Amino acid sequence: MGITEYIASLDPTSFEKFIADEFLPKLGFKNIKWVGGSGDRGVDILAWKEELDGIHKYAIQIKRYTSTKIGEKTVRDLYTSMKLQDCDKGIIITTSDFTVDATEVASKLNILLINGFQLAKLIQQNQVRVPMVSPTKISEDSQIIENEKEDIKEIKVNEGVYLDIDIENVINKAENLVGKYGNYKIKRTEAILKRLYVFQVKIGYNLQNDRRRKVLSSQIALDGAGEDVSELLETPMQRTIMASEVKYEKLNIEYPKIANLAVELLKRRLPNYSQIIDISKELKKKAWFLDTYNIIFQVELTEAIVSINRNKLNVSFKPIDNDKLEKLALMEIKRETELKNSPKISRNKDGYIIDYQDDKVEIQIELNEVGKIIRKNVRITKDYAIKLAQSKINGNIVKVEGNYDVFLSGDYLYKCHVDSSSKNVSCNKIGISLISAQKIALENFINSMFSKPMKTEYELRDSWIILESGVTGSVKYEISLDGTIKSLNKDINENYVKIFIANHGYNLQSIKNQDKKIFAFAYDSNFNYEFAWKTSGELIYQKSKVNDSYAIKIAYSAFNMQGNCKENLMREKESVNVDLMCNNMHYLTKISDSGKILSLKKVPDIASIKMNNIIFIGYKEDGITIKTDNGNKFEYIMLNYEGSIIRKDECNKGILNKLKCLKLDSEYKPKTKNPLELL
């Protein structure tokens, strides 16, 4: 590759910077200011140079073309920009060449032209440092990129052609557009021309309120389909066009029809209420106009077609041939590893993906739609990372995070970082081993769940997460890496409750599971028990109640009696009342649910009291009250619980003593006949 071609392979920005930073200083230019990019007003570089006749300010334009020649329009544009920038001299530097017209105009406008040959010669003569690596255009893997190329040349167009675009500028824009996708070169260009008819049309007319004859005359330009393209007449007609190939689109035209359309177009321009007097039409000339300009590029592994139509630019890409994709894939994979398997190539919305994997390495290459490598990721496989880590630490794999942190459990827990590129392994001890964590969980489970676990699961987070499951339920442990139980979550079942009750020596009566709670009822020889647990293992309450037989036993013991009494019980909310009736006496005992004696009382049996005409008899807090009917009066008696009379009243019958009798009834009225209610 020659110097010119090598420099031309730089992208436009890099080429301009090379000229500003390396080339111009070697030629004696000072105060060099690079102003390239969009909006440069036709000037890429401003620079000053001291010459024999004084110091001159230069406006410099850079054109990195491969085969497109620079025309006189570029020269004139630079001359205009020189005046705007207050420059007295100008230079155009290109990697291609100039047309004859451009050379003639430049000599008159004090503008120096440096073509590709001259540029290479000046670089060699002045020992200008050339960039070592060409950042864009054709890659060194030239066996993948086709080398087809057709020169762009000036092609003569008989009858002339109207252009509404600047081909040099369009090619430059197309190169900038395509260059964003990858390495490129122009293969060829196509100019598609359509026929243009120019008519001179005259219409004589007058107005309703002005009968003087007036004339409307204009040139009308129509294409072969009869469309008005008169705006093209504002551009100068050219005799040649820059292209690799010119294609003429010819239509079977009915001349009278086209001519009539030209007349109709001019009629639309007449004032309102015009009356046509006469019409004349004449075909002044036939020419061509540029309808579409196609620039075909080789871009990386495919072709791009940039089409310009009415100043609208559109780019399209051909799908990449599978053979080229496979060739690129194999070449890139072989750079990284020994090829063992076939790569997989898939298409996505942005381009192509190449995936490769063997026992040691994973490679993913992302290509854009022209086959340029956008991203390449090479790393060892997860299995190989584990193998490398286990070569350092004798332990079992716990988990792998990221690329790649391998956690191994041996005598301790180790974290080994395996560099996915260099394969270097560094390991650190970070906590207790899995076996140690499981041992802590096992001991706690046996002690708190009354069974051995039948199944163990684990997970490593910031702590060990151990899930133990057995016949009595499960427990999820969070054990810190220093061996402390940070938290545990139980989930007990009915078996847990059964074993709990059995361990306490109770007999299970019934059990039920309801609303995430477990209720159990049990008993032993002296008490009945009620329990409630949450399924999380929390004991909500435990209640005990002394049973009937034990309550009676306590009552006999309280009165130092051996038995053989009539026994009666009455349950209250948190206690039980026991009545032992022997020898016409009630021996009363109030016992708490826990079996504690709360009170004792001994009262006579009211059934053993024999009196005539008893109206009522019963118990009050402090004794027994009796009311009898003794003929002409009522007699009231209160006995203490030892049987002695402690009060006695009487009330004569009759209306006059009714109030007294009612009062005594109230005072002597018994509370109950059931001695158990006295407790």
ABEGO torsion letter per residue (X at the ends): XBAAAAAAABBAAAAAAAAAAAAAAAAGBBGBBBABEBGAGGBABBBBBBBAAEBBBBBBBBBBBAABBBBAAAAAAAAAAAAAAGBABBBBBBABBBBAAAAAAAAAAGBBBBBAAAAAAAAAAAGBBBBABBABEBBABAAABBABBBBBBBBBBBGEBBBABBAAAAAAAAAAAAAAAEBBBBABBBBBBBBBBBBBBBBBBBBAABABBBBBBBBBBBBAAGBBAAAAAABBBBABBBBABBBBBBBBBBAAAAAAAAAAAAAAABBBGBBBABBBBBBABBBBBBABBBBBBBBEABBBBBBBBGGBBBBBBBBBBAAAAAAAAAAAAAAABBBABBBBBBBBAAEBBBBBBBAABBBBBBBBAAGBBABBBBBBBAAAAAAAAAAABBBBBABBBEOBBBBBBBABBBBBBBBAAAGBBBBBBAEBBAAAAAAAAAAAAAAAAGBBBABBBBBBBABBBBBBBBAAEBBBBBBBAAGBBABBBBBBBAAAAAAAAAAAGBBBABBBBBGGBBBBBBBBAABBBBBBBBAAGBBABBBBBBBAAAAAAAAAAAAGBAEGBBBBBBBBAABBBBBBBBGGBBBBBBBBAAGBBABBBBBBBAAABBBBGBABBEBBAAEBBBBBBBGABBBBBBBBAAGBBABBBBBBBEAAAAAAAAAAAAAABBABABAAAAX
